[in-house]
Protein backbone atom coordinates (compact mmCIF):
# COMPACT_ATOMS: atom_id res chain seq x y z
CA UNK A 1 0.00 0.00 0.00
CA UNK A 2 2.83 2.39 0.82
CA UNK A 3 5.30 1.15 -1.75
CA UNK A 4 5.79 4.57 -3.32
CA UNK A 5 6.07 6.30 0.04
CA UNK A 6 9.23 6.87 2.03
CA UNK A 7 9.59 7.13 5.80
CA UNK A 8 9.41 10.93 5.92
CA UNK A 9 6.29 11.01 3.77
CA UNK A 10 4.66 8.38 5.96
CA UNK A 11 5.41 10.39 9.12
CA UNK A 12 3.95 13.53 7.54
CA UNK A 13 0.81 11.62 6.59
CA UNK A 14 0.47 10.28 10.14
CA UNK A 15 0.80 13.83 11.48
CA UNK A 16 -1.87 14.99 9.03
CA UNK A 17 -4.23 12.20 10.11
CA UNK A 18 -3.70 13.01 13.80
CA UNK A 19 -4.37 16.69 13.07
CA UNK A 20 -7.52 15.79 11.14
CA UNK A 21 -8.76 13.64 14.01
CA UNK A 22 -8.04 16.37 16.56
CA UNK A 23 -9.63 19.15 14.52
CA UNK A 24 -12.74 17.45 13.28
CA UNK A 25 -15.69 16.88 15.52
CA UNK A 26 -17.89 16.05 12.55
CA UNK A 27 -16.23 12.84 11.39
CA UNK A 28 -18.49 9.88 11.02
CA UNK A 29 -17.50 6.72 12.82
CA UNK A 30 -16.67 5.14 9.44
CA UNK A 31 -14.38 8.04 8.51
CA UNK A 32 -12.74 7.98 11.93
CA UNK A 33 -12.18 4.23 11.64
CA UNK A 34 -10.72 4.58 8.13
CA UNK A 35 -8.26 7.26 9.26
CA UNK A 36 -7.29 5.24 12.34
CA UNK A 37 -6.70 2.17 10.17
CA UNK A 38 -4.55 4.13 7.72
CA UNK A 39 -2.50 5.61 10.58
CA UNK A 40 -2.00 2.14 12.06
CA UNK A 41 -0.80 0.79 8.70
CA UNK A 42 1.55 3.75 8.29
CA UNK A 43 2.96 3.17 11.77
CA UNK A 44 3.62 -0.47 10.92
CA UNK A 45 5.36 0.66 7.72
CA UNK A 46 7.54 3.10 9.68
CA UNK A 47 8.42 0.50 12.31
CA UNK A 48 9.48 -1.89 9.56
CA UNK A 49 11.62 0.79 7.92
CA UNK A 50 13.32 1.60 11.23
CA UNK A 51 14.02 -2.06 11.93
CA UNK A 52 15.54 -2.50 8.46
CA UNK A 53 17.69 0.61 8.88
CA UNK A 54 18.84 -0.54 12.31
CA UNK A 55 19.94 -3.88 10.86
CA UNK A 56 21.81 -2.12 8.05
CA UNK A 57 23.51 0.23 10.52
CA UNK A 58 24.54 -2.72 12.69
CA UNK A 59 26.07 -4.36 9.61
CA UNK A 60 27.95 -1.19 8.72
CA UNK A 61 29.16 -0.53 12.26
CA UNK A 62 30.08 -4.11 13.24
CA UNK A 63 33.47 -4.15 11.43
CA UNK A 64 34.44 -1.10 13.48
CA UNK A 65 33.99 -2.88 16.80
C-alpha positions as CSV (number, residue, x, y, z in Angstrom):
1,X,0.0,0.0,0.0
2,X,2.8,2.4,0.8
3,X,5.3,1.1,-1.8
4,X,5.8,4.6,-3.3
5,X,6.1,6.3,0.0
6,X,9.2,6.9,2.0
7,X,9.6,7.1,5.8
8,X,9.4,10.9,5.9
9,X,6.3,11.0,3.8
10,X,4.7,8.4,6.0
11,X,5.4,10.4,9.1
12,X,4.0,13.5,7.5
13,X,0.8,11.6,6.6
14,X,0.5,10.3,10.1
15,X,0.8,13.8,11.5
16,X,-1.9,15.0,9.0
17,X,-4.2,12.2,10.1
18,X,-3.7,13.0,13.8
19,X,-4.4,16.7,13.1
20,X,-7.5,15.8,11.1
21,X,-8.8,13.6,14.0
22,X,-8.0,16.4,16.6
23,X,-9.6,19.2,14.5
24,X,-12.7,17.5,13.3
25,X,-15.7,16.9,15.5
26,X,-17.9,16.1,12.5
27,X,-16.2,12.8,11.4
28,X,-18.5,9.9,11.0
29,X,-17.5,6.7,12.8
30,X,-16.7,5.1,9.4
31,X,-14.4,8.0,8.5
32,X,-12.7,8.0,11.9
33,X,-12.2,4.2,11.6
34,X,-10.7,4.6,8.1
35,X,-8.3,7.3,9.3
36,X,-7.3,5.2,12.3
37,X,-6.7,2.2,10.2
38,X,-4.6,4.1,7.7
39,X,-2.5,5.6,10.6
40,X,-2.0,2.1,12.1
41,X,-0.8,0.8,8.7
42,X,1.5,3.7,8.3
43,X,3.0,3.2,11.8
44,X,3.6,-0.5,10.9
45,X,5.4,0.7,7.7
46,X,7.5,3.1,9.7
47,X,8.4,0.5,12.3
48,X,9.5,-1.9,9.6
49,X,11.6,0.8,7.9
50,X,13.3,1.6,11.2
51,X,14.0,-2.1,11.9
52,X,15.5,-2.5,8.5
53,X,17.7,0.6,8.9
54,X,18.8,-0.5,12.3
55,X,19.9,-3.9,10.9
56,X,21.8,-2.1,8.1
57,X,23.5,0.2,10.5
58,X,24.5,-2.7,12.7
59,X,26.1,-4.4,9.6
60,X,27.9,-1.2,8.7
61,X,29.2,-0.5,12.3
62,X,30.1,-4.1,13.2
63,X,33.5,-4.2,11.4
64,X,34.4,-1.1,13.5
65,X,34.0,-2.9,16.8
